[in-house]
Amino acid sequence: MVLFTISGVRGVYGCDLTLELCTDIALAYGSLLPPGSTIALGRDSRPTGAAISNCVASALASTGCNVIDLGMTTTPSTAYITRVLKLDGAIIVSASHNPPEWNALKFLGSRGIPLNQRAVINLYENVSNRRFRCMEPLSIGHIRMADLEDLYLRGLLDLVDRNVIAGRGLKTVLDGGGGAGGILSARALSAVGCKTLTISSIGGFYPRGIEPTPENLERTASFIREVGADVGFAYDCDADRVTLITDEGEILREDYTLALTIMHILSKRRIDTIVVNVATSMAIDDIASNYGVKVLRVAVGEANVVEAMLKIGAEVGGEGSCGGVILSWFNMVRDGLASTMNIVEMIASRREALSDIVRDISRYYLSRDRVDCPREITGKVMDEFKRMVEGMDVDYIDGVRIKFKDGWILVRPSGTEPIIRVMCESRSKLEAERLCRDYSDKIRRLVREIIS
């Protein structure tokens, strides 16, 4: 089944996500913009990306848009180039952390900003109604190939103090996961004086699962211990997220990427408010409190975080639940390489091991579960659950989030699968597991009762 979400359109290539559908989507996107608009087009390393990109470029040109085809590159690089060149938008061919047989189309507007929900709905309605603009032959747009990664690379280098990093001579391990960011991250860290060792850096070959999760990174963690590296970075296929591995080989939970990056940013500049999603760890609240910074929580989804950042003028945001960091002065999408540069600068400037720095962050434990629930009864299940938790400290920003002194529970329907997700965080691992088990059982009972 092809999935239309605020994050884009995704599905299994050839089965759900066909070239015909990709063409229609690109026609609808191009038709939303005036003729003569210039669109960036990037793709990750999936073997199906080139075929999809060719269809997308041709469709955009037929609507009168000009296309700059960036080839294989990261999502953050495409967004950054869209911003600094003042392009009118971008389409990114990437299924991010999904398996290799999947692919997707993601959409950016001007300044490299993800389309908000209203714009995405408008786009999908145009696809459904086949509201396309096709120009006369002499008025179609131009397509040109351009390798502009050096523009993004220079931006990354300007984010940090190169001399501070070079003075430490840090040894880093980079696990590109066969994605688009392996070589680019190695170039960036080498340019600031780091000794870089790369794993799985050849795009299109996937020796591990694409998502940088602990179960996929055990060999990488062992390698870091073997070579005595100071830090390891593991990316997904389009490098919008990164997982950190300490010098001791500990694979850090995704929230630590956001927490450590924010902690370093706050040590360098004054920030008023940080925007995160409802599934982000309370460790962010603790760090923010230390610096007198407010935390605003919004619904899960990069576009939701960015929309809130723009509304209140926030400079920093992210989704700890997926290791994604957004720095508004640099890029308005999650940027795994921007996080990488800030983390190495932090290690170098503090002259401490990452394993020691992590101990400065409050330790929380997360437990997750998923409950099968037919889509047609999801609303009823959630309504019954809301009645069940009346009187507790609850918010309904995205699903149901119950707050405790030292933790929280989040119950929210999946936007892409017939399941209800349950997440519980606590300072105690046993308590997080107990709460997750108890509340998952409550949801399962509600599902059974409503079905019967």
Secondary structure, DSSP 8 states (H G I E B T S, - for coil): --EEETTEEEEEBTTTB-HHHHHHHHHHHHHTS-TT-EEEEEE-S-TTHHHHHHHHHHHHHHTT-EEEEEEE--HHHHHHHHHHTT-SEEEEE--TTS-TTEEEEEEE-GGG-B--HHHHHHHHHHHHHT------GGG---EEE---HHHHHHHHHHTS-HHHHHTTT-EEEEE-TTSTTHHHHHHHHHHTT-EEEEES-STT--SS-SS--GGG-HHHHHHHHHHT-SEEEEE-TTSS-EEEEETT--B--HHHHHHHHHHHHHHHS--SEEEEETTS-THHHHHHHHTT-EEEEE-SSHHHHHHHHHHHT-SEEEEGGGTEEEETTT-SS--HHHHHHHHHHHHHHHTS-HHHHHTTS---EEEEEEEE--HHHHHHHHHHHHHHTTTSSEE-SSSEEEEETTEEEEEEE-SSSSEEEEEEEESSHHHHHHHHHHHHHHHHHHHHHHH-
